[in-house]
Amino acid sequence: MAIEIGGPKNDKVKPAMNITPLVDIVLVLLIIFMTVAPSLVKQFYVQIPKHEEKKAEAADDKNKPVVLKVKKDGTLEITGNPIAKTELREKLKRVLAAKNGDHTVFFIADEEAPYGAAVEAMDIARAGGAAPLTVLTEKPKT
């Protein structure tokens, strides 16, 4: 074991890494990402119907509410009639055109339904003319 104290070998400059600028840059980037990240989150506004105790009156076909349902296997139904995703937009346009100015579509999905299929169905419904897309919290009474 040898220890050198002084001497000509210690006259050289030894390289040393200064990490202070690196830490400063990392902290600045962290602050930037923390301030920008919340604005990148997309917001989805949902209109939930209020619970009313009144009994529903018998409605005509024109006044019958349009209910879009996503089943647990990902298939779609409009007011109890099965429909393919490719036909959903055109069918909604026809159904909503027959209604007198009321373009409300009620949306319900089974608990086991794939999330992606439910979101895709809501997007197609909006493209088909559903102005307020109302999410049902309970199964509709038939």
N, C-alpha and C positions, 0 to 999 in steps of 0.2 A: 504494500500500500504506500503510494507516494503522494505527497502533497507538495505542490509548488506554491511558494509564497513569493510574490514579486517576480522579477526577472523579465527578460526580453519577450517572452511569449504572451504576457498579459497586455502588451502595448497595442495589440490589434483590437479593432472594434468588433465586438461580438454582436451578431444579428439578434434583434429582439422584435417581436411582433407586438405592435400597439393595437389593441382591440377596441379602444375607445371609439374611433370613428365607425367601426363595424356595428357596435352596440347602438350608437346614435341612429344609424340608418335603419336598423331593424326596428327600433322603437318608433321611428317616424312611419315606417311602413305599417306597423301594427296599428297605430292611431288612424292612418288613412283607411285601412280595411275595416276597422271598427266603426268608423263614421259612414262609410259607403255601403256596407253590408245590409243594414236595415232598409235602405232605399231600394235594394234589388229584390226584395220580397214582393211578389205580386199579391194584390189584395183582391178578394172575392166577396162582394156584397151579397148577402142572402136576405130575402124577405120571407120571414117565417109567419105563417098565418096565426092570428090570435084565436084562442079557444073560445068558442061561443056555445052556449047551452041551447040555442034555438034548434028546432028540428028542421031538417032540410025538406023543402017542398018538392013535389014531383016536378021534374024538369023535362022540357022537350029535348029532342036531339040537338037542336041548335044551342040551347042553353045549358046542356050537359057539360060539366067541366072536362077539360082535356087533361088526362093523367098519363104521364110518361113513366113507365116502370122498368127498372133494370133488375132482372132476375139473378139468382146466385150463379148461374152458368154463363151470364153475360148477355143473354138474349133480351130483346126489348119488346115492350107492349105499349100500345097507345089505347087507353080506355078499354083494356081487356083483350084487345086484338093483337096477336103477334105480328111483328114487322121486322124486316132486315135493316141493318144500319144504313145500307146504301139507299134505301127507299124512305128513310125517316124524314129527311129535309123536305122532300117534295110532298109527302103525306101531311106533314105539319102545315106547310104552306096552304094546301087545299082545305084542311080542317079549319085553320084559323081564318081563312078568307070567307068561309061560310058563316062564321060567327060575326055578330054585328059589333065590330070595334073592340071586342074583348079578346086580347091576345095572351091571356094568362094561361100558362102551362104549369100544372102541378107535377112535381118530380118526386119520385120515391124509389129507393133502391133497397134490395134485401140486405140484411146484415152481412151475409157471406159474399155479396157481389164484389167483383174486382173493382178496386178504386179507379183504375185507369179506364175501365169500361163506363163507369158512372160519369166521370169527368168528360169523356168523349161524347157521351150521349147528351150531356148538358150543353156542350159546345155546338153540337149539331142542332139541338133544339133552338139555341139562340140564332144560329144562322138561318133556321127555318122560319124565323119571325116571332119567336116567343119573346114578347117585350118584358113582362115580369116573369121570371122563372122562379116559382115558389116551391121551396123544399118542404115536403110533408114530414112531420115528426111522428105521426101515427098512421097506421094503415087506414085508408079510406073506408067508410062504412058503405056497404052496397045494399 
